[in-house]
Amino acid sequence: MEIKPIRTAKDHQQALESIEGLMNARDGTPEGDRLEILSTLVEDWERRHHPILPPDPLEAIRFRMDQQGLSASDMAPLLGGANRVSEVLGGKRSLTIGMIRNLTRELHIPAEILVG
């Protein structure tokens, strides 16, 4: 395959097929160089056509709670009490700066996700 810009979904599919055939290529070889270039082109095309949006703040909190086996009562110290937990997780109350700091510090959820 001649290396060229990826402009269409068909070009993208052809590049993916070429990459599949080059997966065992060694670095520093012509095949390895071709793999690296095609991978860069595919990554760029996918970033432009299929962007990955940041998660919803509430979904990020629920996901982290699930990951760590936390219940709503475990969240009370971070969000300011059981009532606040219910309001926040129910979407009735926005996160405050203090809550965001607590969630970032204790659950390691990036602040930029929580602010979004």
C-alpha positions as CSV (number, residue, x, y, z in Angstrom):
1,M,0.0,0.0,0.0
2,E,1.2,3.4,-0.9
3,I,1.2,5.7,2.2
4,K,-1.1,8.6,1.7
5,P,-3.3,10.9,3.9
6,I,-6.4,9.2,5.4
7,R,-9.4,11.2,4.1
8,T,-12.3,8.7,4.1
9,A,-13.6,5.9,6.1
10,K,-12.5,3.5,3.3
11,D,-8.9,5.0,3.5
12,H,-9.1,4.4,7.3
13,Q,-10.2,0.8,6.9
14,Q,-7.4,0.1,4.4
15,A,-4.8,1.6,6.7
16,L,-6.1,-0.6,9.6
17,E,-5.8,-3.6,7.4
18,S,-2.2,-2.7,6.4
19,I,-1.3,-2.1,10.1
20,E,-2.6,-5.6,10.9
21,G,-0.3,-7.1,8.4
22,L,2.6,-5.1,9.8
23,M,2.1,-5.8,13.5
24,N,5.2,-8.0,13.7
25,A,7.5,-5.6,11.9
26,R,10.7,-4.8,13.7
27,D,11.7,-1.2,14.5
28,G,14.2,0.3,12.2
29,T,13.1,-1.8,9.2
30,P,11.2,-0.4,6.2
31,E,8.1,-2.4,7.4
32,G,8.6,-0.9,10.9
33,D,8.8,2.6,9.5
34,R,5.6,1.9,7.5
35,L,3.8,0.7,10.6
36,E,4.8,3.8,12.6
37,I,3.7,6.2,9.8
38,L,0.4,4.4,9.3
39,S,-0.3,4.3,13.0
40,T,0.3,8.0,13.3
41,L,-2.0,8.7,10.4
42,V,-4.8,6.4,11.8
43,E,-4.4,8.0,15.3
44,D,-4.8,11.5,13.8
45,W,-7.8,10.5,11.7
46,E,-9.5,8.8,14.7
47,R,-8.9,11.8,16.9
48,R,-10.5,14.1,14.4
49,H,-13.5,11.8,13.5
50,H,-14.1,9.9,16.7
51,P,-13.1,12.2,19.6
52,I,-13.3,10.7,23.1
53,L,-15.2,13.1,25.2
54,P,-14.5,13.5,28.9
55,P,-16.9,11.6,31.2
56,D,-19.8,13.2,32.9
57,P,-18.8,14.2,36.4
58,L,-21.5,12.1,38.1
59,E,-20.7,9.1,36.0
60,A,-17.0,9.5,37.0
61,I,-18.0,9.5,40.7
62,R,-20.3,6.5,40.3
63,F,-17.6,4.6,38.4
64,R,-15.0,5.3,41.0
65,M,-17.4,4.3,43.8
66,D,-18.0,1.1,41.9
67,Q,-14.3,0.5,41.4
68,Q,-13.5,1.0,45.1
69,G,-16.7,-0.7,46.4
70,L,-17.9,2.5,48.1
71,S,-21.4,3.1,49.2
72,A,-23.3,6.4,49.4
73,S,-22.6,6.5,53.1
74,D,-18.8,6.2,52.4
75,M,-19.2,9.4,50.3
76,A,-20.7,11.4,53.1
77,P,-17.4,12.8,54.5
78,L,-16.3,13.8,51.0
79,L,-19.6,15.5,50.0
80,G,-20.7,17.0,53.3
81,G,-23.2,14.5,54.7
82,A,-25.7,11.9,53.6
83,N,-28.2,14.5,52.3
84,R,-25.5,16.1,50.1
85,V,-24.6,12.7,48.7
86,S,-28.2,12.0,47.7
87,E,-28.5,15.5,46.2
88,V,-25.2,15.3,44.3
89,L,-25.7,11.7,43.0
90,G,-29.3,12.5,42.1
91,G,-28.1,15.5,40.0
92,K,-30.0,18.0,42.2
93,R,-26.9,19.7,43.6
94,S,-23.8,20.8,41.8
95,L,-20.4,20.0,43.2
96,T,-18.8,22.7,45.2
97,I,-15.1,23.6,45.1
98,G,-14.6,21.8,48.5
99,M,-16.3,18.6,47.2
100,I,-14.2,18.7,44.1
101,R,-11.0,19.0,46.2
102,N,-12.1,16.1,48.4
103,L,-13.0,13.9,45.5
104,T,-9.7,14.7,43.7
105,R,-7.6,14.1,46.9
106,E,-9.4,11.0,48.2
107,L,-10.7,9.3,45.1
108,H,-8.1,10.6,42.6
109,I,-10.7,11.8,40.1
110,P,-9.1,14.6,38.1
111,A,-10.6,18.0,38.9
112,E,-11.0,18.8,35.2
113,I,-13.5,16.0,34.9
114,L,-15.4,17.0,38.0
115,V,-15.6,20.7,36.9
116,G,-17.0,19.7,33.5
